[in-house]
Amino acid sequence: MKHTTSMGSLIAAFMLCSPGVKASNETGDSPPTFQLGNDTAFNFEYLSALQNSLSGGSDISPVLGAVRNIKPGDFDSYHDEFYQLANATKIQAEDPGNSYDPINVRGSWFSASHYYRRADVYIHRDWNNPLINAVWDEQTAAFDKAIAALPIPGKRVQIPSPGSNITVEAIWYAASEDSTAKLPTMIVGNGFDASQEDAYHYYCASAVERGWNCITYEGPGQNTVRRTQDLGFIPEWERIAIPVVEYALSEQAHVVDQESLVLVGHSFGGYLAARAAAFEPRLSAVILVGGVWDLYAGFSARLPEELLSIYEAGNATQFDDRVLSLRDAGSLPTEATWGLDYGLWAFNTHSPSEFFDLSKQFHIEDVIHRINMPVFVGDAEFENIFPGQPRKVKDALGIRATLHEFKGVAGYHCQTGAQQELVRTIFAWLNKTL
């Protein structure tokens, strides 16, 4: 029991940038919103599902109906309920009557796609689980039908990363049918677990509505590339984001205002985007929601002293055995269990110690001086994955950066559940800055 208690501190260490971060700040204040159940990790997933209703990516009562039947902390229950909801919504989307109404088409298929993504969250313990690919294939097919029914259809593109075997997966959304209108353009990258399909609902729907082109992308470790190219995260994210910038400024040059090209990094993408910006001077501005200074520093600060000592002494086998035995015994909290399962899969390693080793490569200190464009750094009152790191990023950037702390009900990690406040704040800053 002693080890189970100490391992609870692994929650944030393995969490990275999940919306399931514990909803309390360092002073122990109560969560600022009503909780849908007593499992904080599941509650954040529910908030994610509900907020997509803003852009046609979910419906409120169907989500709450699924939530009603989910057993707290039960991964199979969570998967089963959202998988059933996704399949039921797919049947609705396939109704022949929908085909005459593009709004019906995209609304039903966006929702089906999102529910399949919800069903994917907790199924990564066994890499041979066929659902990992089957559920993702369903969400991809549904999403493609939805974006084909947009007023200006979205377009998937594959962008090679020069000098490597990596292909960047991207989706282009045009804001105008005028092939000569040069418009501001937003490049959006997520982080640890969210997909580029999620990024449409987080940012692109709002951007296009405001007259911005938008392109989302994924690289190694992220959902589609991890599945199709068997690649885990890499720290040199300029190899991924710069080809996307090049695509925007070449293939889409006729509709992109090169003086208003903005890179967004969401969640762990706050490191990825900052790293890319250090090597890409053609960007007009950068948005970090939120700022990540050093991945390993955030992880190691959360480990209990006993486990940290084992790891830092180089006892990798002992460390791995302790962590994995607790996982297999079902002794870890929901957040730690999910973070371990998903983190190993995303970083493409079966070893927790190697996962920590890899995290040491993700720090921005050595290159942040190269970032010369305006930067928005988002912080959150209840951020407890990397507390204090957004401030550190801002201080290193000095007058180049603006730090904005989201408070109260908008103070969860990445403003989960307060998406309107997030995008309003970002676009207000862009309107003043560009």
C-alpha positions in Angstrom: 0.0 0.0 0.0 2.9 2.3 0.6 4.0 2.0 -3.0 0.5 2.6 -4.3 0.3 5.9 -2.3 3.6 7.2 -3.5 2.9 6.2 -7.0 -0.1 8.6 -6.9 2.5 11.3 -7.4 3.1 9.9 -10.9 -0.2 11.3 -12.1 1.3 14.5 -13.5 4.5 12.9 -14.4 2.9 10.6 -16.8 0.0 13.0 -17.7 1.9 15.2 -20.1 -0.9 17.3 -21.6 -4.1 15.5 -21.1 -7.3 17.3 -20.4 -7.6 15.0 -17.4 -5.2 17.0 -15.2 -6.5 17.2 -11.6 -8.7 20.2 -11.2 -7.2 21.9 -8.2 -4.5 24.4 -7.8 -1.5 24.2 -5.5 -3.4 25.7 -2.6 -5.9 22.9 -2.6 -8.9 25.1 -3.8 -12.0 23.3 -5.0 -12.6 22.9 -8.8 -14.3 26.0 -10.2 -16.9 24.0 -12.1 -19.5 21.4 -11.4 -17.9 17.9 -11.7 -19.6 15.2 -13.8 -18.7 12.4 -11.5 -16.0 11.8 -8.9 -13.2 10.9 -11.4 -11.4 14.1 -12.4 -9.7 12.5 -15.4 -13.0 11.4 -16.8 -14.6 14.7 -16.0 -12.1 16.5 -18.2 -12.8 14.2 -21.0 -16.5 15.0 -20.7 -15.7 18.7 -20.8 -13.8 18.1 -24.0 -16.7 16.2 -25.5 -19.2 18.9 -24.5 -17.1 21.9 -25.8 -17.0 20.5 -29.3 -20.8 21.2 -29.5 -19.7 24.8 -30.1 -18.6 23.9 -33.6 -20.9 21.0 -34.5 -18.6 18.3 -33.1 -21.0 16.9 -30.5 -24.4 17.2 -29.0 -25.0 17.8 -25.3 -27.6 15.3 -24.3 -26.1 12.4 -26.1 -22.8 13.1 -24.3 -24.5 13.4 -21.0 -26.4 10.2 -21.8 -23.1 8.3 -22.3 -21.6 9.9 -19.2 -24.6 8.7 -17.1 -23.7 5.0 -17.9 -19.9 5.3 -17.5 -18.4 3.8 -14.3 -15.8 6.1 -12.8 -12.3 5.0 -13.5 -13.5 2.0 -15.7 -11.7 2.3 -19.0 -13.8 -0.4 -20.7 -17.0 1.3 -19.6 -15.8 4.7 -21.0 -14.8 3.1 -24.3 -18.0 1.1 -24.7 -20.3 4.0 -24.1 -18.6 6.4 -26.5 -18.1 3.6 -29.1 -21.9 2.9 -28.9 -22.7 6.6 -29.2 -20.3 6.9 -32.2 -21.8 3.9 -34.0 -25.4 5.2 -33.3 -24.4 8.7 -34.7 -22.8 7.1 -37.7 -26.2 5.4 -38.5 -27.9 8.8 -38.3 -25.3 10.3 -40.6 -25.9 7.5 -43.1 -29.6 8.4 -43.4 -30.2 9.1 -47.1 -32.2 12.1 -46.2 -29.1 13.8 -44.8 -27.4 13.8 -48.2 -29.6 16.7 -49.4 -28.5 18.9 -46.5 -24.7 19.6 -46.2 -25.3 21.1 -42.7 -26.8 17.8 -41.6 -24.0 15.9 -43.3 -21.1 17.7 -41.6 -22.9 18.0 -38.2 -23.6 14.3 -38.0 -20.3 13.2 -39.3 -18.3 15.6 -37.2 -20.1 14.3 -34.1 -19.6 10.6 -35.1 -15.9 11.3 -35.7 -15.5 13.0 -32.3 -17.3 10.2 -30.4 -14.9 7.7 -32.1 -12.0 9.8 -30.8 -13.5 9.8 -27.3 -13.7 6.0 -27.6 -10.0 5.9 -28.4 -8.7 7.6 -25.3 -8.3 4.7 -22.9 -7.4 1.7 -25.2 -3.6 2.0 -25.6 -2.3 -0.4 -22.9 -2.1 -3.3 -25.4 -0.4 -2.1 -28.6 -1.8 -5.1 -30.4 -5.4 -4.1 -29.6 -7.1 -4.0 -33.0 -9.3 -1.2 -31.8 -6.4 1.2 -31.8 -6.5 1.2 -35.6 -10.1 0.3 -36.2 -11.5 3.1 -34.1 -9.1 5.6 -35.6 -10.0 4.5 -39.1 -13.7 5.1 -38.3 -13.0 8.6 -36.9 -10.9 9.5 -40.0 -13.5 8.3 -42.4 -16.2 10.2 -40.6 -14.2 13.4 -40.3 -13.3 13.3 -44.1 -17.1 13.1 -44.9 -17.7 16.1 -42.6 -15.0 18.4 -44.0 -16.1 17.4 -47.6 -19.4 19.0 -46.7 -18.0 22.3 -45.4 -18.9 25.4 -47.4 -15.3 25.3 -48.7 -14.3 21.6 -48.4 -11.2 20.8 -46.2 -8.4 19.0 -48.0 -6.0 16.4 -46.5 -2.4 16.8 -47.7 0.8 14.9 -47.1 3.9 17.0 -46.8 7.4 15.3 -46.9 10.0 16.4 -44.3 13.2 16.9 -46.3 16.1 14.7 -45.4 14.0 12.2 -43.5 11.5 9.4 -44.0 8.8 11.4 -42.2 5.6 12.5 -43.9 3.7 15.2 -42.2 -0.1 14.7 -42.2 -2.0 17.9 -42.6 -5.5 19.3 -43.4 -6.0 22.6 -45.2 -9.1 24.8 -44.6 -9.6 27.8 -46.9 -11.5 30.8 -45.6 -12.5 32.2 -49.1 -13.4 30.9 -52.5 -11.6 33.8 -54.0 -8.3 32.4 -55.4 -6.6 35.8 -55.3 -7.6 36.9 -51.7 -4.5 36.8 -49.6 -5.7 36.1 -46.1 -4.1 35.7 -42.6 -3.3 32.1 -42.0 -3.1 30.0 -38.9 -1.0 26.8 -38.6 -2.2 24.6 -35.7 -0.4 21.8 -34.0 -1.6 19.9 -31.0 0.6 18.1 -28.4 0.6 14.8 -26.6 -2.7 13.2 -27.3 -5.2 15.5 -29.1 -5.4 15.0 -32.9 -5.5 17.5 -35.8 -9.2 16.6 -36.1 -9.6 18.0 -32.6 -7.7 21.1 -33.7 -10.5 21.9 -36.2 -12.9 22.3 -33.3 -10.4 24.0 -31.0 -9.2 26.6 -33.4 -10.0 26.2 -37.1 -13.7 26.6 -37.1 -13.3 29.9 -35.2 -10.4 31.0 -37.4 -12.2 30.4 -40.7 -15.3 32.2 -39.4 -13.0 35.2 -38.8 -11.6 35.1 -42.3 -8.4 33.2 -41.6 -7.2 30.2 -43.6 -6.2 27.4 -41.3 -3.9 24.3 -41.6 -3.6 21.6 -39.0 -0.8 19.1 -38.9 0.6 16.0 -37.2 4.1 14.7 -36.8 5.8 11.7 -35.1 4.1 10.6 -31.8 0.8 12.2 -32.8 -2.2 10.1 -33.7 -2.1 9.5 -37.5 1.7 9.5 -37.9 2.2 7.3 -34.9 -0.2 4.7 -36.4 0.8 4.9 -40.1 4.5 5.5 -39.8 5.3 3.9 -36.4 7.2 6.9 -35.2 7.3 8.3 -31.6 7.8 11.9 -30.7 11.0 13.7 -31.7 12.4 16.9 -30.1 13.5 18.6 -33.4 10.1 19.8 -34.2 11.3 22.2 -36.8 11.7 19.2 -39.1 7.9 18.9 -38.9 6.5 22.4 -38.7 8.8 24.1 -41.2 7.6 21.9 -44.1 4.1 23.0 -43.2 5.1 26.7 -43.3 6.7 26.0 -46.7 3.6 24.4 -48.0 1.5 27.4 -46.9 4.0 29.9 -48.5 4.4 27.9 -51.7 1.4 25.7 -52.6 -1.0 28.1 -51.0 0.9 31.3 -51.7 -1.9 32.8 -53.8 -4.2 32.9 -50.8 -1.8 33.4 -47.9 -0.8 36.8 -46.5 2.8 36.1 -45.7 2.8 39.0 -43.2 0.1 37.3 -41.2 1.3 33.7 -40.7 0.7 32.4 -37.2 1.9 29.2 -35.6 -0.2 27.7 -32.7 1.0 25.1 -30.3 -1.7 23.6 -28.1 -0.8 21.8 -24.8 2.5 19.9 -25.2 2.5 21.7 -28.5 3.6 24.7 -26.5 7.1 23.2 -26.6 6.8 21.9 -30.2 5.7 25.2 -31.6 8.3 27.2 -29.7 11.0 24.8 -30.9 9.9 25.2 -34.5 9.6 29.0 -34.2 13.2 29.2 -33.1 14.2 28.0 -36.6 11.5 29.6 -38.7 11.8 33.4 -39.0 9.0 33.6 -41.6 6.4 33.3 -38.9 4.6 36.5 -38.0 3.6 35.4 -34.5 3.4 32.4 -32.3 0.6 31.2 -29.9 1.6 28.9 -27.1 -1.3 27.4 -25.1 0.6 27.0 -22.7 4.3 27.4 -22.5 6.5 24.4 -21.8 10.1 25.1 -20.7 11.4 21.6 -19.8 9.6 18.3 -20.1 11.8 16.4 -17.7 11.9 19.1 -15.1 8.1 18.9 -15.0 8.2 15.2 -14.7 10.9 14.8 -12.1 9.4 17.4 -9.8 6.3 15.2 -9.6 8.0 11.9 -8.9 8.1 10.7 -5.3 11.6 10.8 -3.9 11.9 7.0 -3.7 11.2 6.5 -7.4 13.2 9.5 -8.5 16.2 8.1 -6.6 15.8 4.7 -8.3 15.6 6.3 -11.7 18.4 8.8 -11.3 20.7 6.1 -9.9 20.3 4.5 -13.3 18.4 1.4 -12.0 16.2 1.3 -15.1 15.1 -2.3 -14.7 14.0 -1.8 -11.1 12.2 1.4 -12.0 10.4 -0.2 -14.9 9.4 -3.2 -12.8 8.0 -1.0 -10.0 6.0 1.2 -12.4 4.6 -1.5 -14.6 3.8 -3.9 -11.7 1.6 -1.2 -10.2 -0.1 -0.6 -13.6 -0.8 -4.3 -14.0 -2.2 -4.6 -10.5 -4.6 -1.7 -11.2 -3.1 0.2 -8.3 -2.6 3.6 -10.1 -5.1 6.4 -10.3 -6.9 7.0 -13.5 -4.6 9.9 -14.6 -1.4 7.9 -14.0 -2.8 4.8 -15.6 -3.8 6.6 -18.7 -0.7 8.7 -18.8 1.6 5.7 -18.6 -0.4 3.7 -21.2 -0.6 6.6 -23.7 2.8 8.0 -23.0 4.6 4.8 -23.8 2.6 4.3 -26.9 3.1 7.9 -28.1 6.9 7.9 -27.4 7.1 4.4 -29.0 8.7 2.6 -26.1 7.7 -0.1 -23.7 10.0 1.2 -21.0 9.0 3.9 -18.4 12.7 4.7 -17.8 13.3 5.2 -21.5 10.2 7.4 -21.6 11.9 9.6 -18.9 15.2 9.5 -20.8 13.5 10.7 -24.0 11.7 13.5 -22.1 15.1 15.0 -21.3 15.5 16.0 -24.9 12.4 18.3 -24.9 13.6 21.6 -23.5 13.6 25.1 -25.0 16.3 26.9 -23.1 19.1 26.3 -25.6 17.1 27.8 -28.6 14.6 30.2 -27.2 16.9 33.2 -27.9 16.3 32.5 -31.6 12.6 33.3 -31.4 12.2 36.9 -32.8 8.5 37.3 -33.5 5.7 38.2 -31.0 4.6 35.3 -28.8 1.4 34.8 -26.9 2.0 32.5 -23.9 -1.1 31.1 -22.2 -1.1 30.1 -18.6 -3.8 28.6 -16.5 -4.7 29.1 -12.8 -5.2 25.4 -12.3 -2.3 24.2 -14.4 -0.4 21.6 -12.4 1.4 19.6 -15.1 4.1 22.3 -15.6 3.3 25.0 -13.0 5.5 28.1 -13.4 6.8 27.0 -16.8 4.7 29.4 -18.9 6.1 32.3 -16.8 9.6 31.0 -17.4 9.0 31.0 -21.2 7.7 34.5 -21.0 10.6 35.8 -18.9 13.1 34.2 -21.3 11.4 35.9 -24.3 11.2 39.3 -22.5 9.4 42.0 -24.5 8.8 39.6 -27.4 6.1 37.8 -25.3 2.8 38.5 -23.7 1.7 36.2 -20.8 -2.0 35.8 -20.2 -3.2 33.8 -17.2 -6.7 32.3 -17.6 -8.5 32.2 -14.3 -11.5 30.7 -12.7 -13.7 28.6 -14.9 -11.3 29.2 -17.8 -8.3 28.1 -15.7 -8.2 24.4 -16.6 -5.4 23.1 -18.7 -5.7 24.6 -22.2 -8.9 26.2 -21.1 -10.9 23.0 -21.5 -14.6 23.8 -21.4 -13.9 27.5 -22.0 -13.0 27.4 -25.6 -14.8 30.6 -26.5 -12.9 32.6 -24.0 -9.6 31.1 -25.3 -10.2 31.9 -28.9 -11.6 35.4 -28.1 -8.5 36.2 -26.1 -6.2 34.8 -28.8 -7.8 36.8 -31.7 -8.0 39.9 -29.6 -4.2 39.7 -29.1 -3.7 38.9 -32.8 -5.8 41.9 -33.8 -3.6 44.2 -31.7 -0.3 42.5 -32.7 -0.4 42.0 -36.4 
